[in-house]
C-alpha cells in the first residue's frame, strides 16, 4: 500500500515520525543531559534555542546547497526549488530567537535591538528575507550575498570573545559555510539523481567539490577545538561531551563519504551510502546546534 504525499510508503512515514520525535527530544533535553554533574550554570531556554538554531542551520544549508547544486546539475531536469521556503524558515527561526531573547532577558524589544546579540540576530533575519526575495527573482544566485551576510552574523554571534575575535569568527564562518555546502549540496544532488533516475556524473562533480569542503571542515573544526576546549575539560564539561559526540559522528560520516566515493569510482551504486551520509550530516547539524547553547568551556578549568 502506498500513501499519498511525499513519504510514499508506511515505513518511510514511520521513519519520518521517529526522526522528528528524536530531533525534538535531543534538542529540548540534550543540553541539560550534557550538563549533568558538571556544576555549570544552566542556560535559560536552552532546548528552544537549540531547536531554533537547528532551523536556522537547516535553512542556510538547504539554500546554500541549492545554489551550488544547480551549478553541478548540468543539463537535464532539476528538482523543485526549496530555496524560498528554506530562507523563510531560517528568517522565522531568527525572529523566534530574537523574541526568545527578549522574553528570557526581560528587556524591552528596543533595548534588545541595541544589544550586540540582538543586532546580529536581526541582521540574520533580514538577510534571510532578502535571500528569499532573491531566490524568487529571475537571478536566484544573487541570494548568495545575503546568505553570506547571515553566515557572517552567526559567526560573529558565536564569538563574542575579546581575545583574537577575528580568528575565531573567521574559523566559524569557514566552518559554517563548508558544513552548509556539504549537507545542502548533497541533498540537492540526491534529489536530482532521484528525479533523473540516475545522474552519476552529477554525483561525481559533487564528490570533487566535497573533497575541498571536507578539508576546510577538518582544519577549521580542529583549530576551533584546540582554541576553545582545554584537554582537561573534555569529559568534565557539557561542551566537551557534546563535542565528543560530534567527533564520533564526523568520523562515521567520513567513512560513509569514502564508501560512497569508492563505489562511485568503481562504477557501483553510490546512492545508498550517500543517503546515509546525509542522515548523519543532519545529526551533526543537530549536535552543532547543541554546542551553541552549552556553556563555553574556555576559562572554566584552571
C-alpha positions in Angstrom: 0.0 0.0 0.0 1.3 3.4 -1.0 0.4 6.6 0.9 -0.3 9.8 -0.9 2.2 12.6 -0.4 6.0 12.8 -0.2 6.6 9.7 2.1 5.3 7.1 -0.3 5.3 4.1 2.0 4.2 3.4 5.6 7.8 2.6 6.6 9.0 6.0 5.3 6.2 7.7 7.2 7.1 5.9 10.4 10.8 6.7 9.9 10.0 10.4 9.4 7.9 10.5 12.6 10.6 8.8 14.6 13.2 11.2 13.2 11.1 14.2 14.1 10.5 12.9 17.6 14.2 12.1 18.1 15.1 15.7 17.0 12.7 17.2 19.4 13.9 15.1 22.3 17.6 15.7 21.7 17.0 19.4 21.0 14.9 20.0 24.1 16.8 17.8 26.6 20.3 17.5 25.1 21.8 20.5 26.8 20.5 19.5 30.2 21.7 15.9 29.9 25.2 17.1 28.7 25.5 19.3 31.8 24.6 16.5 34.3 27.2 16.6 37.1 29.2 19.4 35.6 28.0 22.1 38.1 27.9 24.6 35.1 25.2 27.3 35.0 22.1 26.3 33.2 21.3 28.2 30.1 17.8 29.6 30.1 15.5 28.2 27.3 18.4 26.0 26.0 16.1 23.5 24.4 14.0 26.0 22.5 17.2 27.9 21.5 18.7 24.6 20.2 15.7 23.9 18.1 15.5 27.4 16.6 19.3 27.4 15.8 18.8 24.0 14.1 16.2 25.5 11.9 18.5 28.4 11.1 21.3 26.0 10.1 18.8 23.9 8.1 17.5 26.9 6.1 21.1 28.1 5.5 22.3 24.7 4.3 19.3 23.9 2.1 19.5 27.3 0.3 23.3 27.4 0.0 23.4 23.8 -1.2 20.8 24.5 -3.8 22.8 27.4 -5.3 25.9 25.2 -5.5 23.8 22.2 -6.6 22.3 23.9 -9.6 25.8 24.6 -10.9 26.7 20.9 -10.6 23.5 19.6 -12.0 24.3 20.5 -15.6 21.7 19.8 -18.3 18.6 17.9 -17.6 15.5 18.1 -15.3 16.0 19.7 -11.9 14.1 19.2 -8.7 11.6 21.8 -7.5 13.4 24.6 -5.7 13.3 24.7 -1.9 15.3 27.9 -1.6 12.4 30.3 -0.8 10.8 28.2 1.9 14.3 27.4 3.3 15.2 31.0 3.6 11.8 32.0 5.1 12.2 29.1 7.6 15.6 30.5 8.7 14.2 34.0 8.8 11.3 32.9 11.0 13.7 30.9 13.3 15.9 34.0 13.6 12.9 36.1 14.5 12.0 33.5 17.1 15.4 33.7 18.6 15.0 37.4 18.9 11.7 37.1 20.6 13.0 34.4 22.9 16.0 36.5 23.8 13.6 39.4 24.7 11.4 37.1 26.8 14.3 35.4 28.7 16.2 38.7 29.4 13.1 40.6 30.5 14.2 43.6 28.4 12.1 45.6 26.1 12.5 44.9 22.3 14.0 48.4 21.8 16.7 47.6 24.3 17.3 44.1 22.9 17.7 45.5 19.4 20.5 47.7 20.7 22.5 44.8 22.2 25.1 43.0 20.2 23.2 39.7 20.3 20.0 41.3 19.3 21.6 43.3 16.4 23.3 40.2 15.0 20.1 38.1 15.1 18.1 40.9 13.5 20.7 41.1 10.7 20.4 37.4 10.1 16.6 37.6 9.9 16.7 40.4 7.4 19.4 38.7 5.4 17.3 35.5 5.1 14.3 37.5 4.0 16.4 39.2 1.3 17.7 35.8 0.3 14.2 34.6 -0.2 13.4 37.6 -2.4 16.5 36.9 -4.5 15.6 33.2 -4.8 12.1 34.2 -6.1 13.6 36.6 -8.7 15.0 35.9 -12.1 18.5 35.8 -10.7 18.3 33.3 -7.7 22.1 33.1 -7.5 22.1 36.6 -6.1 20.9 35.1 -2.8 24.5 34.0 -2.2 25.3 37.6 -0.9 22.6 37.9 1.8 23.3 34.2 2.8 27.0 35.2 3.3 25.8 38.1 5.5 23.7 35.7 7.5 26.5 33.3 8.0 28.8 36.1 8.9 26.4 37.4 11.5 26.1 33.9 13.0 29.9 33.6 13.1 30.2 37.0 14.9 27.4 35.9 17.4 29.3 32.7 18.2 32.5 34.6 19.1 31.9 37.5 21.5 35.4 36.9 22.8 37.9 39.7 23.4 41.0 37.6 22.7 41.6 37.2 18.9 37.9 37.6 18.0 38.8 37.9 14.3 40.4 34.5 14.2 37.5 32.8 16.0 35.0 34.5 13.7 36.9 33.6 10.6 37.2 29.9 11.6 33.5 29.7 12.4 32.5 31.4 9.1 34.5 29.0 7.0 33.3 26.0 9.1 29.6 27.0 8.8 29.9 27.7 5.1 31.7 24.4 4.4 29.1 22.5 6.5 26.2 24.1 4.6 27.8 23.3 1.3 28.5 19.7 2.2 25.0 19.0 3.6 22.8 21.2 1.4 24.6 20.3 -1.9 24.4 16.6 -1.2 20.7 16.9 -0.5 20.2 18.7 -3.9 22.3 16.2 -5.8 20.4 13.2 -4.3 17.1 14.9 -5.2 18.4 15.5 -8.8 19.5 11.9 -9.1 16.2 10.6 -7.9 14.4 12.8 -10.4 16.5 11.7 -13.3 16.7 8.1 -12.3 20.5 8.2 -12.3 22.9 11.0 -12.8 26.3 9.5 -11.8 28.0 12.5 -13.5 26.3 14.9 -11.0 27.4 12.9 -8.0 30.9 12.7 -9.4 31.1 16.5 -9.8 29.8 16.9 -6.2 32.5 14.4 -4.9 35.2 16.6 -6.4 33.8 19.7 -4.6 33.2 17.8 -1.4 36.9 16.9 -1.1 37.8 20.6 -0.6 34.8 21.2 1.6 35.8 18.3 3.8 39.4 19.6 4.2 38.0 23.0 5.2 35.8 21.5 7.8 38.5 19.3 9.3 41.0 22.1 9.5 38.7 24.8 10.9 37.0 22.3 13.3 40.3 21.1 14.7 41.6 24.7 15.1 38.4 25.8 16.9 38.5 22.8 19.2 42.1 23.5 20.2 41.3 27.2 20.9 38.1 26.6 22.9 38.5 23.3 24.7 41.3 22.6 27.3 42.2 18.9 27.3 41.3 18.5 30.9 37.8 19.9 30.2 36.8 17.2 27.6 34.8 15.0 29.9 34.1 17.4 32.7 32.2 20.0 30.7 29.0 19.9 28.6 30.8 21.4 25.7 33.5 18.7 25.7 30.9 15.9 25.9 28.8 17.2 23.1 31.9 17.8 21.0 32.9 14.2 21.5 29.6 13.1 20.1 30.1 15.4 17.2 33.6 13.9 16.6 32.2 10.4 16.6 29.5 11.4 14.1 32.1 13.2 12.0 34.2 10.0 11.9 31.2 8.0 10.8 30.2 10.4 8.1 33.8 10.4 6.8 33.7 6.7 6.4 30.4 6.9 4.6 31.7 9.6 2.3 34.7 7.4 1.5 32.4 4.4 0.9 30.3 6.4 -1.5 33.3 7.7 -3.3 34.8 4.2 -3.6 31.6 2.9 -5.2 31.3 5.9 -7.5 34.9 5.4 -8.8 34.4 1.7 -9.2 31.2 2.1 -11.2 28.9 0.9 -8.4 25.8 2.4 -6.9 26.9 5.2 -4.6 23.5 6.4 -3.6 22.8 4.2 -0.6 25.9 5.2 1.4 25.3 8.8 0.2 21.8 8.8 1.6 23.0 7.5 5.0 25.8 10.1 4.8 23.1 12.8 4.5 21.2 11.5 7.5 24.4 11.5 9.7 25.1 15.1 8.5 21.7 16.1 9.7 22.5 14.6 13.1 25.8 16.6 13.1 23.8 19.7 12.5 21.6 18.9 15.5 24.7 18.4 17.7 26.2 21.6 16.4 23.1 23.5 17.4 23.5 22.0 20.9 27.1 23.3 21.0 25.8 26.8 20.6 23.8 26.7 23.8 26.1 24.8 26.3 28.5 26.9 28.4 31.8 27.9 26.7 34.5 25.9 28.5 37.2 28.5 27.9 38.4 29.6 31.3 36.2 27.2 33.3 39.0 24.9 34.1 42.2 26.3 35.6 
